[in-house]
Structure formats: structure tokens, C-alpha cells
Amino acid sequence: MAWVFAEYGGQAALQQGPLKLVRRNLLAKGGPGPWELYDIEADPGEERDLAASRPEEVRRLATVLRGETAENRVFPVPLGK
């Protein structure tokens, strides 16, 4: 399941199984925030970001998220690299 919001500074997320990939501040002047990765079954409060320890999962899920989104001229939300 994928979500993309222009609200709240621009956010995008993808859930695949127990993993949830999140990126915030997509529309911020300083550029997008880092990718965040959570195991929502083990950590439903999303308190432990696993992105640094699981970079391959981050890359894989970011690729899936980019494939599930399309350019939107009304509410453009760039996912970044």
C-alpha cells in the first residue's frame, strides 16, 4: 500500500508486509528528509528507525514506491533520491 500526501510538508510511505518506508518534508526548502524504515509489527509506534541498519530494504522499497507513483502537476510531491 502506498501513500503520497502534499500536506504536512509532503510525505510518502509504502507498506509491504511488516515493513513501512516513510519519507517526510518532501516539499521543504532544505530538501526531503531521510528515508525511514519501520517494522510495524514489532514496533507499531514507529519508534525505531531501521533505515541505517537495513539499506538494501530501503533501496528496494523506495524503488517499489517510485513505481507506484506518477507525476502530478496539481500537487507535485518529488520523492527525491
C-alpha positions in Angstrom: 0.0 0.0 0.0 1.4 3.4 -1.0 0.5 6.9 0.3 1.6 10.3 -1.0 0.5 13.5 0.7 1.2 17.0 -0.4 0.0 18.1 3.1 2.3 18.3 6.1 5.3 19.4 4.1 4.9 16.5 1.7 5.1 12.9 2.8 5.2 9.5 1.1 5.0 6.0 2.6 4.9 2.4 1.4 3.9 -0.6 3.5 4.9 -4.0 2.3 4.4 -6.8 4.8 5.6 -5.7 8.2 7.9 -3.1 6.7 6.9 0.6 6.3 9.1 3.0 4.4 8.5 6.7 5.1 9.9 10.0 3.7 8.9 13.4 5.1 9.4 17.0 4.3 9.4 16.3 0.5 8.4 19.9 -0.2 10.7 21.6 2.4 13.1 24.2 1.1 16.0 22.2 2.6 15.1 19.2 0.6 13.5 15.9 1.6 14.2 14.3 4.9 15.9 10.9 5.0 14.2 7.6 4.3 12.8 6.0 7.4 12.1 2.3 7.8 10.0 0.6 10.4 8.9 -2.9 11.3 5.3 -2.0 12.2 4.6 -5.5 13.6 7.5 -5.4 16.1 7.3 -1.6 16.6 3.7 -0.3 16.0 4.6 3.1 17.4 7.3 3.6 14.8 9.9 4.5 17.4 12.9 2.6 16.0 14.1 3.6 12.6 15.8 0.7 10.9 16.9 2.5 7.7 20.6 2.7 8.7 20.8 -1.0 9.5 18.8 -2.2 6.5 19.9 -0.1 3.5 19.0 -2.8 0.9 15.4 -2.9 2.2 15.3 0.9 1.9 16.5 0.8 -1.7 14.1 -2.0 -2.6 11.1 -0.4 -1.1 12.0 3.1 -2.5 12.1 1.5 -6.0 8.6 0.0 -5.4 7.2 3.3 -4.2 8.6 5.2 -7.2 7.0 2.6 -9.4 3.6 3.0 -7.7 3.5 6.8 -8.1 3.1 9.1 -11.1 3.9 12.8 -11.7 1.1 15.0 -10.5 1.1 18.6 -11.8 -1.6 19.8 -9.3 0.1 18.5 -6.2 3.7 17.7 -7.2 5.5 15.6 -4.5 9.0 14.8 -5.5 10.3 11.6 -3.8 14.0 12.5 -4.2 16.8 10.0 -4.5 
